[in-house]
Amino acid sequence: MKNSYFFLISLSLFFFGCYSADEEIIIVPKGFKGNVLIIFNQPSGVPAQYEGGKRLYKIPPNGVLKTQLPSNDGWSKMPMFYYEEINKKNLLPYYPVLRNVKDTSVVFAYGGTVGSVIKNVKTDELLKFMEYHVGNKREVETSYNEVQKLDILKLAE
């Protein structure tokens, strides 16, 4: 019985000690396939946008969105991806794990990798970003390999 109380208290502290992030909606251009990068804390970036209390990211055709929003740290539900506009017929399936994709022809969103690079060595200032991919399974695998070659600091300029 004593162990049960200890477990419940520990579990409560764990869940209440973690903070949650904003839910996210990501809109990509119609027919878009490739990598999606969201670069945070960009003074000349797109101002904060929300839809129904959720962060709204409208990705430009090049796949790189610079936003004034800070990084979205904490626990969150999976993002909702849409082509062009928010409606049920434009909803893209989202898979956080690539091996769970069984139909290799279906177009879907994948990822959610959070990253950072040192922007200024003297001040240890970080540039934070989020990485996703859109396409069928082969296209997502290709996109994943291609994004590893990108210079995130140059993209943020």
N, C-alpha and C positions, 0 to 999 in steps of 0.2 A: 504494500500500500504506500509506504514511504517513497519507494522508487517511482510510483505512478505520479505522485505530487511533484517530485523533482522533475520528471519528464515533462509534465504539463507546464510547469513554470518555465523551464528551459525553452520549450517550444514557443510559448507566448513571448518571451523576451526576444527570441530570434525573429519572429514575424513582426512584432511591434518595433523592434530596433532597426529594421530595414526600412528605408524610405522608398516611396514609389516614384516612378518617372511619369511624365505625361504620356498618354496614349498618342499614337501617331497615325496619320493618314498621308500616304505618299501617292501623288498623281504623276504618272509618266506620260509623255506624248503618245498619241495613238500610234500603234505599231512599233513602239520603242523596244529595242533589244540591246543589251549590253550592260555595262556597269553603271551603278548609281552611287555617286559620292555626295554626301552632305557635309559641308565644311562649316563648322560653328565659329561663333564670335568674330564675324567679319564685319567691321564697321561700315564698309560700303556694300554689304550684302543685302539680301531681301529682308525687309522688316518682318517681325513676328506675325504669323497668320494662324488663326485657330478656326476650327469648324466643329461646333457642338462640344466645345471644351477640349478638343484634341488638337495637337500640333498638326498643322497642314504644311506639307512640303510639296511645292509644284516644281517638278524637275524640268529644267530646260532641255532642248534637243541634244546638247552635248553630254548630258548625264551628270553634270557637276553643278550642284546648287550651293552657293555661298549664302549663308544666313546670318543675321544678327543675333539669332537665338543662341544661348549658351548650350553646351552639350546636355543631353537628356539622360543624366545619370540616375540609376536606381532601377528597381524592378518595374516591369511594364508588361502589358499584354503584347501579343504579336502585332506588328503594324498591319494596316489595311492598305493594299495596293490597288490602284485603279488606273485604267487607261483613260486619259483625256478629262473625264469628269466623274464626280461621285454619283454612281447609280449602280444598281445590282448587276446589270448586264455587262458593265465594264470592270467588275471586280476580278482581280487576278488571284489565283490561289497562291498562298504563301507557304513555303516549306523552310523551316529552320535547319533541317537535316537533309542533305542531298540524297542520301541512300534511301530515303522514304519515298522518293519520286519513282513510281512504277511505270507510268506512261511516258515514254521518252519523247513523244511528239507534243505534249501539252506545254503551252507557254505559262510560266509561273514566275513568282518572285522568290528569291532565295537570299539568305545571309543575315546580316545584322552585325557584322564585325565592327567593333569599336576600336578605333586606333588613335594614335597621337604621334607626332614627330616634334622634336625640339625645334622651335622657331628661332630662339635666341639663346645661344650657349651661355652667354654672360649672365642672363637673368633666369635661365631655365624655363622660359616661357614656352608653353606647349600649344601646338595647333591640334585641335581634336576634330575627328571626323568619324563618319559612319559609312559603311560600305555595304551595298546590296547588289544583286544581279537579277536581270530579267531576261528570259528566253526559254527555249526548251532545254532539256538536260545537257545536250552537247554544247549548245551556245552558252549556257551558264558556266560549264567547266572551262570553256575557252575564255570567257569574260573574267573568271576568277584568276586565271593564269596571267592575263593581260594587265589587270589592275595592279598586280604585284610589281610591274615595271614602271608604274607612274611615279612622277615626282610630285608628291602632294603639295610641297611648299610652292612649287612653280604654279600649280593650279590655283592656289590661294591668292596669288598676286593679282 
